[in-house]
Amino acid sequence: MKLTKKQEAEILKVYHIYWDSYLKGDVEIMHPLLADEYTQVGSAEGEVFSNKKDAVQFLYDTIDQVAGKLEMRNRKTILEQL
């Protein structure tokens, strides 16, 4: 089944809201975008979270390391249905 243009637009909207919020440090916007079954694997051994609650707390605790310090440029986004 191929994604419709409307589905692609909705997916990309959420994708951009998530990453724009992350780069600005707005965890309140990001939180509801994550699935309840969310799993996160970070770059350090202690940054593995198997539930949304712990992953979001980690974001609150560390977002200051990212907010306002990074930007995405020359981004190419490809959608694939799994």
C-alpha atoms as an extended CHARMM CRD file, in Angstrom:
* protein
*
        82  EXT
         1         1  MET       CA              0.0000000000        0.0000000000        0.0000000000  PROA      1               0.0000000000
         2         2  LYS       CA              1.4160000000        3.3480000000       -1.0020000000  PROA      2               0.0000000000
         3         3  LEU       CA              0.9960000000        6.4020000000        1.2030000000  PROA      3               0.0000000000
         4         4  THR       CA             -1.3690000000        9.0450000000       -0.1020000000  PROA      4               0.0000000000
         5         5  LYS       CA             -0.1890000000       12.6420000000       -0.4910000000  PROA      5               0.0000000000
         6         6  LYS       CA             -2.4150000000       13.5740000000        2.4590000000  PROA      6               0.0000000000
         7         7  GLN       CA             -0.8180000000       10.8860000000        4.6630000000  PROA      7               0.0000000000
         8         8  GLU       CA              2.6660000000       12.0110000000        3.6110000000  PROA      8               0.0000000000
         9         9  ALA       CA              1.8100000000       15.6250000000        4.4430000000  PROA      9               0.0000000000
        10        10  GLU       CA              0.4730000000       14.6550000000        7.8870000000  PROA      10              0.0000000000
        11        11  ILE       CA              3.5410000000       12.5520000000        8.6620000000  PROA      11              0.0000000000
        12        12  LEU       CA              5.9390000000       15.2900000000        7.5630000000  PROA      12              0.0000000000
        13        13  LYS       CA              4.0290000000       17.8660000000        9.6050000000  PROA      13              0.0000000000
        14        14  VAL       CA              4.4950000000       15.8320000000       12.7910000000  PROA      14              0.0000000000
        15        15  TYR       CA              8.1220000000       15.0930000000       11.8770000000  PROA      15              0.0000000000
        16        16  HSD       CA              8.9080000000       18.7930000000       11.4790000000  PROA      16              0.0000000000
        17        17  ILE       CA              7.0370000000       19.7640000000       14.6540000000  PROA      17              0.0000000000
        18        18  TYR       CA              9.0270000000       17.1590000000       16.6010000000  PROA      18              0.0000000000
        19        19  TRP       CA             12.4600000000       18.2120000000       15.3450000000  PROA      19              0.0000000000
        20        20  ASP       CA             11.7300000000       21.9570000000       15.4940000000  PROA      20              0.0000000000
        21        21  SER       CA             10.5680000000       21.5110000000       19.0990000000  PROA      21              0.0000000000
        22        22  TYR       CA             13.6350000000       19.4230000000       19.9550000000  PROA      22              0.0000000000
        23        23  LEU       CA             16.0300000000       22.0250000000       18.5860000000  PROA      23              0.0000000000
        24        24  LYS       CA             14.1930000000       24.7720000000       20.4890000000  PROA      24              0.0000000000
        25        25  GLY       CA             14.0640000000       22.6900000000       23.6750000000  PROA      25              0.0000000000
        26        26  ASP       CA             10.2750000000       22.5400000000       23.8790000000  PROA      26              0.0000000000
        27        27  VAL       CA              9.6720000000       19.1410000000       25.4900000000  PROA      27              0.0000000000
        28        28  GLU       CA              6.0180000000       20.0370000000       26.1850000000  PROA      28              0.0000000000
        29        29  ILE       CA              5.3510000000       20.0000000000       22.4230000000  PROA      29              0.0000000000
        30        30  MET       CA              7.3780000000       16.8050000000       21.8580000000  PROA      30              0.0000000000
        31        31  HSD       CA              5.8440000000       14.7620000000       24.6880000000  PROA      31              0.0000000000
        32        32  PRO       CA              2.4010000000       14.1090000000       23.1350000000  PROA      32              0.0000000000
        33        33  LEU       CA              3.9920000000       13.2200000000       19.7940000000  PROA      33              0.0000000000
        34        34  LEU       CA              5.6960000000       10.1600000000       21.2680000000  PROA      34              0.0000000000
        35        35  ALA       CA              3.8880000000        6.8210000000       21.3560000000  PROA      35              0.0000000000
        36        36  ASP       CA              3.1200000000        5.2640000000       24.7330000000  PROA      36              0.0000000000
        37        37  GLU       CA              5.2950000000        2.2980000000       23.6670000000  PROA      37              0.0000000000
        38        38  TYR       CA              8.2060000000        4.6600000000       22.9200000000  PROA      38              0.0000000000
        39        39  THR       CA             11.7550000000        3.3120000000       23.2520000000  PROA      39              0.0000000000
        40        40  GLN       CA             14.8530000000        5.4940000000       23.1110000000  PROA      40              0.0000000000
        41        41  VAL       CA             18.4840000000        4.5010000000       22.7330000000  PROA      41              0.0000000000
        42        42  GLY       CA             20.9370000000        7.3110000000       23.3540000000  PROA      42              0.0000000000
        43        43  SER       CA             24.6690000000        7.5360000000       22.8070000000  PROA      43              0.0000000000
        44        44  ALA       CA             25.7360000000        6.3740000000       26.2970000000  PROA      44              0.0000000000
        45        45  GLU       CA             25.1250000000        3.0950000000       28.1180000000  PROA      45              0.0000000000
        46        46  GLY       CA             22.8070000000        4.7480000000       30.6310000000  PROA      46              0.0000000000
        47        47  GLU       CA             20.7060000000        6.4010000000       27.9090000000  PROA      47              0.0000000000
        48        48  VAL       CA             18.4530000000        3.4590000000       27.0810000000  PROA      48              0.0000000000
        49        49  PHE       CA             14.7870000000        3.9040000000       27.9870000000  PROA      49              0.0000000000
        50        50  SER       CA             12.0850000000        1.3410000000       27.3820000000  PROA      50              0.0000000000
        51        51  ASN       CA              9.1400000000        3.5630000000       28.2510000000  PROA      51              0.0000000000
        52        52  LYS       CA              7.8700000000        7.0080000000       27.3620000000  PROA      52              0.0000000000
        53        53  LYS       CA              7.9130000000        8.3330000000       30.9420000000  PROA      53              0.0000000000
        54        54  ASP       CA             11.6460000000        7.7420000000       31.4610000000  PROA      54              0.0000000000
        55        55  ALA       CA             12.5540000000        8.9330000000       27.9740000000  PROA      55              0.0000000000
        56        56  VAL       CA             10.6340000000       12.1820000000       28.4440000000  PROA      56              0.0000000000
        57        57  GLN       CA             12.2460000000       12.7350000000       31.8510000000  PROA      57              0.0000000000
        58        58  PHE       CA             15.6320000000       12.2910000000       30.1870000000  PROA      58              0.0000000000
        59        59  LEU       CA             14.6410000000       14.9440000000       27.6410000000  PROA      59              0.0000000000
        60        60  TYR       CA             13.6770000000       17.3500000000       30.4280000000  PROA      60              0.0000000000
        61        61  ASP       CA             16.9760000000       16.6510000000       32.2110000000  PROA      61              0.0000000000
        62        62  THR       CA             19.2090000000       17.1130000000       29.1550000000  PROA      62              0.0000000000
        63        63  ILE       CA             17.3990000000       19.3480000000       26.6540000000  PROA      63              0.0000000000
        64        64  ASP       CA             19.5070000000       22.3430000000       27.7140000000  PROA      64              0.0000000000
        65        65  GLN       CA             22.4800000000       20.6320000000       26.0460000000  PROA      65              0.0000000000
        66        66  VAL       CA             20.7170000000       20.9260000000       22.6870000000  PROA      66              0.0000000000
        67        67  ALA       CA             18.2430000000       23.8140000000       22.8350000000  PROA      67              0.0000000000
        68        68  GLY       CA             19.3890000000       26.7550000000       20.7470000000  PROA      68              0.0000000000
        69        69  LYS       CA             22.7860000000       25.1660000000       20.0580000000  PROA      69              0.0000000000
        70        70  LEU       CA             22.0620000000       22.9850000000       17.0420000000  PROA      70              0.0000000000
        71        71  GLU       CA             20.3710000000       23.3560000000       13.7110000000  PROA      71              0.0000000000
        72        72  MET       CA             19.5130000000       21.0470000000       10.8520000000  PROA      72              0.0000000000
        73        73  ARG       CA             20.5290000000       22.0410000000        7.3620000000  PROA      73              0.0000000000
        74        74  ASN       CA             20.3950000000       20.3940000000        3.9640000000  PROA      74              0.0000000000
        75        75  ARG       CA             17.9010000000       17.8590000000        5.2500000000  PROA      75              0.0000000000
        76        76  LYS       CA             16.5130000000       15.2850000000        2.8340000000  PROA      76              0.0000000000
        77        77  THR       CA             13.5960000000       13.3270000000        4.2190000000  PROA      77              0.0000000000
        78        78  ILE       CA             12.4030000000       10.0950000000        2.6360000000  PROA      78              0.0000000000
        79        79  LEU       CA              9.2180000000        8.4010000000        3.8200000000  PROA      79              0.0000000000
        80        80  GLU       CA              8.9540000000        4.6350000000        3.6710000000  PROA      80              0.0000000000
        81        81  GLN       CA              6.0560000000        2.5720000000        4.8350000000  PROA      81              0.0000000000
        82        82  LEU       CA              6.9300000000       -0.3940000000        7.0350000000  PROA      82              0.0000000000
